Each structure stands twice: as structure tokens, then as C-alpha cells.
């Protein structure tokens, strides 16, 4: 069977969201991963799909799987920093590649392949989820209304109706956001900030006031890469967490459960974060649990010689029928939308990009609205 798309890491939360969204839009999808039982519902419910075991360490094997799938576009949702492996396999299989984003050093390597991918006639887009992802496209939209940009603040904030801890997204990524030094651009100079020393309280639509702090994200690099020529000198990324989630995560860190250093227990070597990741997979959302998230980009610039500020926001609810995903739909669904835009010919420029360089905002926002994600410009709904 020839497939429209292949999804790497289809067994994880985001992989399942991407796969289901593609399938519900009528496409065929090869589900690639290591834990088939986590895909039983999708494999039973949808006919135009199959499962294929893959191990991301083996690039040749991944290349063979992609080639055999017949898919010309691959969405990489594998947890951890496997984006370069996925892109390498896609290049060898002559397929377009999208991923959810990774660390700045890896993003730099991907963007550096732009000319090579252009010559190959392939498209690579890194950071296709929420932030990075939706936020990048909102910046593209706002930038078209400005002559210059001086400062960009960007981030996410979320809350839930039931104040009980659930894993909002990859716990390994969350702990890194709390602990890894964050890259901040201040007056054209890069600084590394300790996240928990930068806490502030800030208000966001549909979420209210909560703690947020600088976090390690790729947007400062890609924003600067694409907009420094029009005066961009200041960039800060903020992660916002409700109190009930914030306290639990800090406690896990203080107890050493976020450590990547291997320990030995009864002859088995593993790191605390690996153990924690597996334990938290069994935590279920409480009955009636719902989330709301605000993805936001605050841009300060100039238009016709006058200072202008544009606040872009995307409000994300828990969708009926997708309750077990919470607000994680705003990561998986945008990646699915961008992949479909390539398939439909709405994205045609070849090379390696972040979304702000290549995704047309209006059709993208229209697809978000179909999925109940509302986009605001300075408080006014635009989709």
C-alpha cells in the first residue's frame, strides 16, 4: 500500500494527534514507532493506515521504511533530539520532512542545509507545532504589517478546570524548560538566563494571571535569523504554568527525578528522567478535565515612522472527542496542517525553513479555526 504520509514517533502523544488528524482529513498514513499497542485504537478505527516498527538510531532502516511507504512527506514526532536523523533519512528517501522543533544548535544545523535541500527539490520545516509553530506563523502575519521590528516576546500559558497535575507534554522537555539556561537576545547580544530566576506573573486571555519565566526554545534563533535585517534586537521566550502544575514540576526537579545521569538499580542502568517518563505515561486525565492554552507573540516595531505594537494570540480549547489530548492538539494539529499544505501545493518553495519563512498565514489560520483554535490580532478575531 502506498501512503500519502509517514509519521515517525506515531506512538507518542503528538504522533497520535498528527496521525489521527491526517486520517480524518482523508489521507493514508504509515504509523512508524516502537510500541504498536499504543496505536490499537487508531489502527482499528481507520482503514487507510498500517504500523511499521522503526528505530531512529538506524538511519538506513528509517530510510528504507520511508522509501517503501511511497510517502513524499514525513512528519517527525519522535521524542528527543532525533530531528537530524529524521531529516537525513528523508533526504536519502527523497521525501519532504517536518518536525516539532528541537534545541537551537540542532535548528541551526537544519537551517544550514537550506541550499542543499533547495538543489534536491525538497522541503524541510522545523518547529511545526504550537510554539514553535503557530507562534512563528503569527509572527509572519504581523511582520507583513510593519516596516521594522525591534522586540519580540513570545510564549505559552495554560490552565485547567480541575487543578490536578497531568503531564502537559513531554516531561523530559518540560524539565529541560525549567532547568536548561534560556537564550535571550538583549540589544543584539545573546545571554543565557537561569529560568527559575526570571519568574514573573503575567495575564493572558482565557488563562488569567500566572507564573511564567524564560525558557530554552528555538524561536529566538529563527526569529533573529529571518528578521534581524529589519532591526530586530530583543527576543525573549516565556513558558507559563498554572500553580498546581508548576509546584509539582519543581518538586520533581528538587527530588532529582529530572536527572539524566544514569543510576544502577538491581543490575539495570537508567536515568531518573527515563524512569519518570515511563511512570507518568500511566497518569490519566480526570473525568471532566479540560484545558485552555494561550499561544502568544508580542511584537514591537515601526510603521511609517511610528511605533506600533501587535499582540497575536491563539486560544486553544480541549476539543470534544479529543479529551485525552487536552491542549496538546495545538502541537500535533498544526504539524498535520502544514504537512497537508505541502501536499496541496500551498507551500512550494524548496529548502530548509522555520514556519515564519514559508507558511502562508491566512490558509493556515483558516485550518486552525476548523479545529476551534481562534487567532486574535490586538484582541480582534481574524480567523
Secondary structure, DSSP 4 states (H G I P E B T S, - for coil): ---SEEEETTTSHHHHHHHHHHHHTT--EEEEES-GGGGHHHHHH-SSEEEEE--TT-HHHHHHHHHHHT-SEEEE--SSS-HHHHHHHHHHHT-EEEE----HHHHHHHHTTHHHHHHHT-EEEE--BTTTBHHHHHHHHHHTT-SEEEEEEEEEEEEESS------S-HHHHHHHHHSPEEEEETTEEEEE-GGGS-EEEEETTTEEEEEEE---SHHHHHHHHHGGGT--EEEEEEEE-HHHHHHHHHHHHTTTT--SEEEETTEEEEHHHHHHHHHTTPPPPTT--EEEEEEEEEEEEETTEEEEEEEEEEEEPPTT-GGGGGGHHHHHHHHHHHHHHHHTS----EEEEGGGT--HHHHHHHHHHTT-EEEETTEE--
